[in-house]
Amino acid sequence: MNTTIQENRTWSTIHRISAEDKAEISAMRAIVEPNKGRLQGMAAREPFDSIMSRVVAPVGVTFASDTVGGVSGWWCRPEGTRTKQAILHLHGGWFNWGSAQAFRNLVGHIAARAGVEAFVPDYRLAPEHLFPAAVEDARGCYLGLIERGFSRVAITGDSAGGNLALGLLHFAADQRASGGTLPVAAVALSPLTDLALTGSSWETRAAADPYFLRSQAAELVRSYLGGHEPADPLASPLYGKLAGLPPVRVHVGDDEVLLDDSLRYVELAVAAGVDARVDVWEGMPHGFLSGIGTLAASEQTLDEIGRFLAGRLNPVKLD
């Protein structure tokens, strides 16, 4: 089992890689690194969905298509889920790729660990639908869950979906002043918090990251923003108002160009008084959670996410 050590930063935890995971990641790198940076544009949608669809299916979870808040998507329903509680998961794919169907196995694992059902919306993708279409769909879906009577909702998201999840959190916090419902918590997996791409890890992790190049990311972001200012808080949660947010947990691999997006966001959130923490997984690349059944780090991350979400969605009531 991986050992865990604390950094000097009280809001950050480093999880050391196990020998077994190190061997698995080494084998994976040999396969994927020759194609580093090649996923581009709409043509990448089919291969990207094919990759995500290979995530091992969760046991005891059923799936059903639905439309929530005017946005179609998929429910992931574990056996014996609690009522009036739900997870809203925004999928990854750099705002240009991804689908609810391709991500439902991954989200089903999160739902099963948390003990509640989860909805994955098919928010509109770029370049057909420019910013803020995806933001609007995330908001509409969240409000749709509230209208359906879900009294406790947690927001989760990965990569670009982590951007949308944290942005939705900021929106809900602003709406609370006028009677809106605040999510009980959020979990972001390797979130893209800064569309200006100013994080130092774009340089310090450029060689370590087996998937992405800065030039590739810049083109995908341009395709999404369509000329909009990347440092607009509506587009980049890093620049938004963080005070008043519910508890936030972030998980990120240490071998990611997006590492600094996680670290800077959590640091600012903590400074704003938010209960926020980041777990950094040594030797792990982007999307390592999809290694369920193969990587110990994936299973451990799922366990931590499940415990956190279950505790926030179904808190113990003291007499």
N, C-alpha and C positions, 0 to 999 in steps of 0.2 A: 504494500500500500504506500502511496505517496506520503511523505512527511510534509508538514506545513510549518512555515516559519514566518514570523512577523517582520516586516520592514520597520524602519524608524517611523514611517508614516502610519499612524494608528488606524487610518481608514483603508489601508491596503494590505493584502495578504498574498504571499507568494507560495504556490504549491509546487514543490519540486517534482520533476518527472521521474517516473519509475524506469527501471532498466527495460521492462517489457514494453512500455509505451515508447521508449526511445527507439527500440528496434522496429516497432510498427511504423512510427513516423518516418524513420529512415527509408523503409521500403516504399512508403507512400510518396516520399519526395522523388524517388527514382522514377516514378510513373508520371507525376504531375509537372515537375519542374521544366521538362522540355516544352511544355505548352504554356509556360508562364506569360501572362499578358495577352493571350490570344483571344479570349472571350471578348467579343466586341459587337455592339449593336444588336438589332433585333434577331439576327441570325443565331445569336448565342442562346436564345430562349429555349429551344428544344434540347440542346445538350445540357443546359443548366438544369432544366426540370428533370431530365433523365438522371442526372447525378443525385438530386435531392430525393427522387422517388425510390432510390435504392436503400434509403435508411430502413433498417429492419422494422417491421410492423410491430406496434405495441400489442401485448397480449390483453385481451379483455376490453378493447376499445373499439367501438363502432363509429362509423362515419355517416353523415347525412348532409346533403346539400340544402341550402336555405338562403334566404335573403334577409339581411338585418339592416335597418336604417337605409334601405334602398341600395345596399351593396351585397352582391351575391358572394357566396363562400361556402365553407364546409365546417360543420360541427364535428368535434372529436369528443366522444362521450364514453368515458370509462364506466365500468360497472359500479353501481352503488354511489353515484355522485350526490353531493349535497344540493339542495334546492336553493334558488335565489342567489347563487354564487356562480361566477363565471370568470374565465380568462379570455381576454381579447388579445390575439397574437397577430402582429404585423410581420409578414415574411420578408426575407432579404432578397437581394438581387440587384443592388445598385440602382433601384428605381426603374430599371429597364427590363428586368427579367423576373422570373418567379411566378408561382401560382399557388393558390390555396391547396389544390389537389396534390401538387408535388410536395408540399411542406406538411401535409396532414399527418404523416407518420411521425415526424419529428415532434410536432406539437402534441400529438397523442401521448407521447412519452411524458411530456411536461404535465399534461392534464392528469394522467394517471398518478404521477407522483404527488400532485397537489390535491387530488381527490375531487376535482370539479370538472365540468365540461368546459371546452374551449372552442371559440369561434375564430376561424382564419378567413378574413375577407380577401376577395380578389380586387384590391384597390386598383385604380387605373394606372397604367404604366406609360412611361415616356418611351419614345418621343411623340407618340400619338397624342398623349395627354400630358401637357407640361405642368410644372409647379404652378399653382398649389393643388392640382387635382387629387393627388394621393393624400395630401393633408386633409382636404375636405372629406374624402371618403373615410379616412380614419375617424374623424370627428363624427360623421354621420352614423357610422357603425356603433361607436361608443354610445352616442345618445339613443340609438335604437335599442341597445341592450337595456339601458335604464328605463326606457318606455315600456319594455317588455316585463319589467318588474324585478330585474336583477338588482338587488340592493347592495351587493358587495362585488365589485369588479376589479380584477388586477389586470394590468397591461404588461404584455411582454412583447419583445421584438428582437430580431437578429439583423445585424449589419445595417442596411438601409432601413429595414423595419425597426431597428433600434432607434434610428433617427426619428422615425414617425411615432414610435411609442413614447419617447421622451418629449417630443413636441406636443403630443396629445396630453401628456401629463401637465405641461405648462398651461395649455389651453383650459383644462379642467380646473386647475388651481385658480385661474383668473375668473372662471365662471362661478366658482364657489361663492364669491362675494354677492352674487345675485341669485343665490339659491340653488346653484348647480350641485351635482353629486361628484365628490372627489374620489378617484380610484383609491383602493386601500393600499396599493403598492405597485411597484414596477420592477421588472427584471429586463435588463438589456444585455444582449450577447454581442460583443464586439461592435458596439454601435458606431455609426458614422456620424459624429456630432459636429464636425467642422467641414462644411463643404468648400471652404476656402483652401483646404488641404495645407494648413500651416503647421501641423504637428511635426515635431522633430523626428518622430519615428518613420516618417516618409524617407528619411535619410538613414537613420541608425538601424532600421530593420529592412532596408531595401534588399539586401542580399539574403537575409534570413527568411523573408516571406516567399513561399513557393508559388503563390498565385498571381499577385497583382503588381503592376508597374504604375508609377505615378502618372505617366502619360495616358495610360489606359483609364485610370480613375478620373483624370481631368476631363476626358472626352465623355465618359458616362455621366458625370455631374453636369457638364455643359448641355448634354442631351436632355437632362431632366429640368434644369433651370431655365433653359432657353433665353439666356441673357439676364436673368434676374440676379440681384446681388447675393452672392453666396454667404455673406456674413449677416444677412437678415435673420433675426432670431426665429422667424417663422420657418426658415429653411434649415438653420443650423442651431440646434438646442444649446450648444456651447455658449452662444451669445445671448441667450434668453434670461429672463428673470427666474431665478432658482428658488427664492424664498417661498415657503409655504407648501412645498411639495411633500407628498407622502414618502415613506421609506423607499429607497432605490438600491438595488443590488446590480452590479455589473460584473460580467465574466468576460475575460479576454485572454488570448494566447500571447505569450511573450515574443513569439516569432511573427508578429503581425505589423504591417505598416500602419494599422489603425490603433496600435497600442496607446499612443499618446492621446488619441481622441477619448479613450476611456479614462485615462489617468487625469487629464486636465478637467474633464467634466466632473468627476467625483470630487476632486480637490475643491473646485468652485462650489459644488453643492454643499459640501461639509462646511465651508466657510460661510455659506448662507444659512446655516442652521438646519440643514436637511440630514436625516438619518440615512447616510449613503456610505456604501462600501464597494470596493472593487477587489475581485479575486483574479490574480494573474497566474496563468498556468504555464509553467516553464516548458519550453520546447514545443508548445502547441501552436499550430497554424490557424488561420481563419477557418471558422466553421467546424472546429474539432468536435463539437457536440454531436455531429452526425456520425461519429465513430462509435455509436452505441453498439455494444456487443463485442467490440474489438479493443477499444481504448479504456483503460481504467479511469483516466481523467474524465472521459465523457460520462461514465456512470457516476462518478463522485460529484461532478457538476450538477447532474440531474438530481441527485439526492439532496444537495444543498438548495437548489432552486425549489424543489418540492417542499422541503421543510419550511423554507422561508414563506412561500406562497400559502401553504396550508395554515401557518400560524397567523398570517395577516387576513386571510379569507374567513377563517373560522377561529377567532381568538378565544382563548380560555376565559370564561367569565368567573371572576372571583366573588365569593360571597361578601 
